[in-house]
């Protein structure tokens, strides 16, 4: 599956002298029976967006690392509180600025938006959402910087892919719970053979704008 994230300027772009900037995230989900017919599940939806703005001294998820409890609960259950608590702890230790919480999408396709402030001392964004139903699959960005050459970015695009949190071994959208023991690292999702022909279809577009 392919996804995209875009940050676009809706007005004058904040410059290096500006300590903070305001962004709006718009989450547009394209995943539907029409775009991904093979094995398409009942009640398709996306969990509420959750993440944070932070500095480079902390990471909440990365491919190749084991999922934290917050990432696992987001990817398996669509829960936001455990990951939000991890960001809150990072705020307390001085490595994060704010918790990001947005809406979900039900049913998919659909769209949801929210705004947030970001500080130049904490210019990185981490934001995730579970594709549901699924065993432990999610989309998102990790440590995405909104500062480039000392300026707030006005527009930025990045290709996103579906990730497997490594905590459940289910092979399709509606597989029963199958805990992975020991837990596998977070990895790009290995598309089951029955939907391999849809790998180039986009599940979702992210859009961020100031």
C-alpha positions as a printed Julia matrix, in Angstrom:
210×3 Matrix{Float64}:
   0.0     0.0    0.0
   1.17    3.55  -0.61
   0.39    6.65   1.38
   1.44   10.29   1.21
   1.92   13.1    3.66
   1.96   16.73   2.6
   2.6    19.93   4.5
   1.47   22.99   2.56
   1.45   26.67   3.39
  -1.88   28.44   3.46
  -0.28   31.8    4.19
   3.05   33.46   5.01
   5.53   30.84   6.16
   7.03   31.37   9.6
  10.77   32.09   9.44
  13.73   31.32  11.64
  12.97   34.2   14.0
   9.57   32.69  14.82
   9.68   30.4   17.85
   6.42   28.62  17.05
   4.27   27.81  14.03
   0.68   26.65  13.6
  -0.18   23.68  11.42
  -3.4    21.93  10.43
  -3.36   18.22   9.75
  -5.94   16.84   7.35
  -6.21   13.07   7.2
  -7.88   11.93   3.94
  -8.45    8.19   3.77
  -8.9     6.62   0.33
  -9.15    2.98   1.54
 -12.42    1.48   0.33
 -14.05   -1.54  -1.24
 -13.45    0.09  -4.62
  -9.72    0.73  -4.1
  -8.9    -2.52  -2.25
 -11.58   -5.13  -3.06
  -9.57   -8.26  -2.22
 -10.32   -9.42   1.32
 -11.94   -6.1    2.16
 -13.22   -6.25   5.76
 -16.52   -5.2    7.31
 -16.66   -1.87   9.18
 -13.48   -0.38   7.66
 -12.15    2.52   9.7
  -9.09    4.36  10.99
  -8.36    4.88  14.67
  -8.0     8.4   16.12
  -4.7    10.03  15.24
  -2.23   10.15  18.13
   1.36   11.28  18.51
   3.37   14.28  19.57
   5.8    17.05  18.73
   9.25   16.49  20.15
  13.02   16.93  19.88
  15.55   14.54  18.42
  16.39   13.15  21.86
  13.34   10.88  21.85
  11.77    8.42  19.4
   8.34    6.84  19.78
   8.6     4.34  16.93
  10.91    3.36  14.1
  11.16    0.44  11.71
  13.54   -2.14  13.12
  12.72   -1.31  16.74
  10.32   -3.15  19.04
   6.99   -1.42  19.47
   6.39    0.27  22.8
   3.22   -0.55  24.69
   1.73    2.65  23.34
   2.43    1.73  19.73
   1.26   -1.85  20.28
  -2.04   -0.74  21.81
  -2.56    1.81  19.03
  -1.84   -0.74  16.28
  -3.89   -3.59  17.8
  -6.72   -1.76  19.56
  -6.77    1.76  18.13
  -6.09    3.04  21.66
  -4.66    6.54  22.09
  -4.11    6.88  25.84
  -1.01    4.63  26.23
   0.94    6.41  23.48
  -0.29    9.81  24.67
   1.02    8.89  28.13
   4.42    8.08  26.62
   4.51   11.52  24.98
   3.41   13.13  28.26
   6.3    11.4   30.04
   8.67   12.77  27.39
   7.25   16.27  27.97
   8.05   15.83  31.65
  11.63   14.87  30.84
  12.07   17.87  28.53
  12.22   15.97  25.21
   8.71   16.67  23.88
   6.48   19.73  23.52
   2.91   18.5   23.05
   0.61   15.52  22.67
  -1.19   15.34  19.32
  -4.72   13.91  19.32
  -7.01   13.92  16.3
 -10.16   12.25  15.14
 -10.61    8.88  13.55
 -12.41    8.02  10.32
 -15.41    5.7   10.34
 -16.25    4.45   7.88
 -13.4     4.69   5.42
 -13.08    6.52   3.03
 -13.35    9.87   4.75
 -11.48   12.81   6.19
 -10.63   14.41   9.54
  -8.6    17.49  10.51
  -7.06   19.14  13.55
  -4.64   21.98  14.28
  -1.58   22.1   16.48
   1.25   24.42  17.5
   4.89   23.41  17.21
   7.98   24.91  18.83
  11.37   25.28  17.11
  13.06   23.52  20.05
  10.77   20.52  19.39
  10.38   20.54  15.59
   9.7    16.83  15.01
   6.28   15.25  14.47
   5.29   11.68  15.2
   1.73   10.73  14.26
   0.05    7.35  13.76
  -3.29    5.68  13.04
  -4.39    2.03  13.02
  -6.01    0.62   9.9
  -8.98   -1.31  11.28
  -9.87   -4.0   11.47
  -6.37   -5.46  11.32
  -4.08   -7.52  13.56
  -1.53   -4.73  14.27
  -1.17   -2.63  11.13
  -0.79    1.12  11.08
   0.36    4.13   9.09
   2.2     7.19  10.25
   5.3     9.33  10.41
   8.16    9.22  12.88
  10.44   12.15  13.69
   9.26   14.21  10.7
  10.98   17.6   10.92
   9.06   20.76  10.11
  12.24   22.84  10.18
  14.6    22.99   7.21
  17.66   25.25   7.1
  16.32   27.09  10.12
  12.93   27.88   8.55
   9.54   26.32   9.11
   8.6    24.3    6.03
   5.65   25.49   3.99
   5.18   22.25   2.1
   6.62   18.77   2.45
   5.72   15.42   0.91
   6.8    11.92   1.9
   5.68    8.51   0.7
   4.24    6.35   3.49
   3.73    2.6    3.66
   1.68    0.29   5.81
   3.59   -0.96   8.87
   3.26   -4.1   10.99
   3.81   -3.43  14.69
   5.28   -6.93  15.16
   3.04   -7.79  18.11
   0.39   -9.92  16.36
   0.97  -12.57  13.7
  -2.4   -12.34  11.97
  -2.21  -12.54   8.17
  -5.33  -10.67   7.08
  -7.64   -7.89   8.17
  -9.89  -10.02  10.37
  -7.45  -12.65  11.67
  -8.05  -13.71  15.29
  -5.57  -12.51  17.92
  -2.22  -14.28  17.56
   0.33  -12.71  19.89
   3.87  -12.75  18.55
   6.25  -14.23  21.11
   8.93  -13.06  21.11
   7.77   -9.78  19.64
   9.05   -8.9   16.17
  10.46   -5.47  15.32
   8.24   -2.95  13.57
   8.52   -3.56   9.84
   6.97   -2.65   6.54
   3.88   -4.8    6.18
   4.29   -7.92   4.08
   1.17   -7.85   1.94
  -0.73  -11.16   1.98
  -0.79  -12.86  -1.41
  -4.51  -12.24  -1.85
  -4.04   -8.46  -1.86
  -0.56   -8.32  -3.38
  -2.02   -6.98  -6.62
  -3.2    -3.93  -4.7
   0.18   -2.96  -3.26
   0.39    0.14  -5.43
  -3.05    1.37  -4.38
  -3.03    4.16  -1.82
  -4.78    3.48   1.48
  -4.63    7.08   2.63
  -3.31   10.56   1.97
  -2.11   12.72   4.81
  -2.14   16.48   4.34
  -0.65   19.05   6.73
  -0.91   22.76   6.11
   0.0    25.98   7.86
